[in-house]
Amino acid sequence: MSRKPYYLYVFHHINDNQLCIDITQNLREALSIKQAFYHLVYYEYFRDKHLAKLKELELRFESRQKQRIFVSKFNPEWANLEHCLIDNCAQTSSGYQKSSVQESKS
């Protein structure tokens, strides 16, 4: 029996510059709910819900500046990564344009 993956994601609000950090099993659904006002600027794949939740909490309790630095390391242009869900690309340590999925070890 295959378990669904978990995704840590960061949405950037296009009007007020806020970040929304959460986890989900369905990244496309999360995007469809927030799409009107948010851009997907970071996501990370996890096979384990507890690791995803730990990473989420770690990021949430960082300062806003550290959160922005974290996102900038993977997405320096703060581009909307919605196309990655369509093209099945995933973030890597050097960016978000490769097509293989990287498992996080947190």
Buried (B, 14 or more C-beta within 10 A) or exposed (E): EEEEBBBBBBBBEEEEEEBBBBBBEEBEEBBEEBEEEBBBBBBBBBEBBEBBBBBBEEBEEBEEEEBBEBBEEBBEEEBBBBEBBEEEBBBBEEBBBBEEEEEBEE
